[in-house]
């Protein structure tokens, strides 16, 4: 069964709400009666990170960090705050 509580009630009864979520209850926290977040139980297996799972799936080409002169010029030669007479607006 789903349960919705406003933020004030959630702050006041957080421990009890966590117990309900751990027992399988769905708890939604609302602000001015509009749902904004849900409390969920975290599966420890989902949090586990295994190193090397993307090995061989990502390729970084040798020219990855080479500079692009056109982009460099856009950064170095453009004005951050153009003068009003330079603007068409």
Short mmCIF file of the C-alpha atoms (twelve columns), coordinates in Angstrom:
data_MODEL
# 
_entry.id   MODEL 
# 
loop_
_atom_site.group_PDB 
_atom_site.id 
_atom_site.type_symbol 
_atom_site.label_atom_id 
_atom_site.label_alt_id 
_atom_site.label_comp_id 
_atom_site.label_asym_id 
_atom_site.label_seq_id 
_atom_site.Cartn_x 
_atom_site.Cartn_y 
_atom_site.Cartn_z 
_atom_site.pdbx_PDB_model_num 
ATOM 1  C CA . UNK A 1  0.000  0.000  0.000   1 
ATOM 2  C CA . UNK A 2  1.325  3.457  -0.902  1 
ATOM 3  C CA . UNK A 3  1.620  6.249  1.624   1 
ATOM 4  C CA . UNK A 4  2.097  9.974  0.983   1 
ATOM 5  C CA . UNK A 5  3.295  12.400 3.655   1 
ATOM 6  C CA . UNK A 6  4.180  16.073 3.540   1 
ATOM 7  C CA . UNK A 7  7.736  17.206 4.282   1 
ATOM 8  C CA . UNK A 8  7.007  18.361 7.844   1 
ATOM 9  C CA . UNK A 9  5.486  15.009 8.745   1 
ATOM 10 C CA . UNK A 10 8.366  13.182 7.044   1 
ATOM 11 C CA . UNK A 11 10.929 15.131 9.087   1 
ATOM 12 C CA . UNK A 12 9.014  14.422 12.279  1 
ATOM 13 C CA . UNK A 13 8.532  10.697 11.618  1 
ATOM 14 C CA . UNK A 14 11.547 9.831  9.444   1 
ATOM 15 C CA . UNK A 15 12.629 6.785  11.478  1 
ATOM 16 C CA . UNK A 16 9.145  5.268  11.345  1 
ATOM 17 C CA . UNK A 17 8.884  5.953  7.605   1 
ATOM 18 C CA . UNK A 18 12.230 4.243  6.998   1 
ATOM 19 C CA . UNK A 19 11.016 1.184  8.918   1 
ATOM 20 C CA . UNK A 20 7.904  1.101  6.717   1 
ATOM 21 C CA . UNK A 21 10.004 1.294  3.536   1 
ATOM 22 C CA . UNK A 22 12.262 -1.499 4.780   1 
ATOM 23 C CA . UNK A 23 9.120  -3.566 5.377   1 
ATOM 24 C CA . UNK A 24 8.042  -3.059 1.758   1 
ATOM 25 C CA . UNK A 25 5.807  0.008  2.039   1 
ATOM 26 C CA . UNK A 26 5.981  2.655  -0.712  1 
ATOM 27 C CA . UNK A 27 6.420  6.123  0.819   1 
ATOM 28 C CA . UNK A 28 6.138  9.346  -1.176  1 
ATOM 29 C CA . UNK A 29 7.090  12.725 0.275   1 
ATOM 30 C CA . UNK A 30 5.087  15.707 -0.920  1 
ATOM 31 C CA . UNK A 31 5.491  19.474 -0.761  1 
ATOM 32 C CA . UNK A 32 2.190  21.329 -0.482  1 
ATOM 33 C CA . UNK A 33 0.442  18.012 -1.224  1 
ATOM 34 C CA . UNK A 34 2.358  17.622 -4.535  1 
ATOM 35 C CA . UNK A 35 4.559  14.479 -4.652  1 
ATOM 36 C CA . UNK A 36 8.256  15.352 -5.029  1 
ATOM 37 C CA . UNK A 37 10.316 12.310 -3.942  1 
ATOM 38 C CA . UNK A 38 9.948  8.664  -3.019  1 
ATOM 39 C CA . UNK A 39 11.737 6.790  -0.261  1 
ATOM 40 C CA . UNK A 40 13.113 3.504  -1.553  1 
ATOM 41 C CA . UNK A 41 15.067 0.635  -0.090  1 
ATOM 42 C CA . UNK A 42 18.543 0.378  -1.568  1 
ATOM 43 C CA . UNK A 43 19.576 -3.042 -2.773  1 
ATOM 44 C CA . UNK A 44 23.197 -3.542 -1.619  1 
ATOM 45 C CA . UNK A 45 23.931 -5.535 -4.786  1 
ATOM 46 C CA . UNK A 46 23.007 -2.516 -6.916  1 
ATOM 47 C CA . UNK A 47 25.488 -0.331 -5.048  1 
ATOM 48 C CA . UNK A 48 28.357 -2.710 -5.671  1 
ATOM 49 C CA . UNK A 49 30.783 -1.431 -8.290  1 
ATOM 50 C CA . UNK A 50 32.864 -3.848 -10.238 1 
ATOM 51 C CA . UNK A 51 36.035 -2.490 -11.773 1 
ATOM 52 C CA . UNK A 52 36.674 -3.371 -15.366 1 
ATOM 53 C CA . UNK A 53 33.074 -3.911 -16.463 1 
ATOM 54 C CA . UNK A 54 33.550 -1.506 -19.403 1 
ATOM 55 C CA . UNK A 55 36.975 -2.823 -20.392 1 
ATOM 56 C CA . UNK A 56 37.140 -3.097 -24.169 1 
ATOM 57 C CA . UNK A 57 33.839 -1.242 -24.637 1 
ATOM 58 C CA . UNK A 58 35.204 2.324  -24.584 1 
ATOM 59 C CA . UNK A 59 37.746 3.497  -27.114 1 
ATOM 60 C CA . UNK A 60 39.660 6.771  -26.698 1 
ATOM 61 C CA . UNK A 61 41.274 7.726  -29.977 1 
ATOM 62 C CA . UNK A 62 44.800 9.121  -30.023 1 
ATOM 63 C CA . UNK A 63 43.647 12.551 -31.194 1 
ATOM 64 C CA . UNK A 64 41.053 12.880 -28.427 1 
ATOM 65 C CA . UNK A 65 42.856 15.697 -26.619 1 
ATOM 66 C CA . UNK A 66 44.206 17.441 -29.730 1 
ATOM 67 C CA . UNK A 67 43.135 21.050 -29.993 1 
ATOM 68 C CA . UNK A 68 40.731 22.365 -32.598 1 
ATOM 69 C CA . UNK A 69 41.920 25.744 -33.900 1 
ATOM 70 C CA . UNK A 70 38.402 26.923 -34.814 1 
ATOM 71 C CA . UNK A 71 37.114 26.253 -31.309 1 
ATOM 72 C CA . UNK A 72 40.220 27.823 -29.747 1 
ATOM 73 C CA . UNK A 73 39.625 30.962 -31.816 1 
ATOM 74 C CA . UNK A 74 35.979 31.131 -30.753 1 
ATOM 75 C CA . UNK A 75 37.074 31.120 -27.116 1 
ATOM 76 C CA . UNK A 76 40.055 33.419 -27.391 1 
ATOM 77 C CA . UNK A 77 38.767 35.983 -29.892 1 
ATOM 78 C CA . UNK A 78 35.115 36.389 -28.939 1 
ATOM 79 C CA . UNK A 79 34.006 39.019 -26.431 1 
ATOM 80 C CA . UNK A 80 32.439 37.929 -23.191 1 
ATOM 81 C CA . UNK A 81 30.464 41.162 -22.836 1 
ATOM 82 C CA . UNK A 82 30.164 42.751 -26.275 1 
ATOM 83 C CA . UNK A 83 29.956 46.544 -26.426 1 
ATOM 84 C CA . UNK A 84 26.472 47.895 -27.096 1 
ATOM 85 C CA . UNK A 85 27.559 49.393 -30.456 1 
ATOM 86 C CA . UNK A 86 28.778 45.935 -31.539 1 
ATOM 87 C CA . UNK A 87 25.404 44.393 -30.787 1 
ATOM 88 C CA . UNK A 88 22.534 44.408 -33.299 1 
ATOM 89 C CA . UNK A 89 19.915 44.287 -30.536 1 
# 
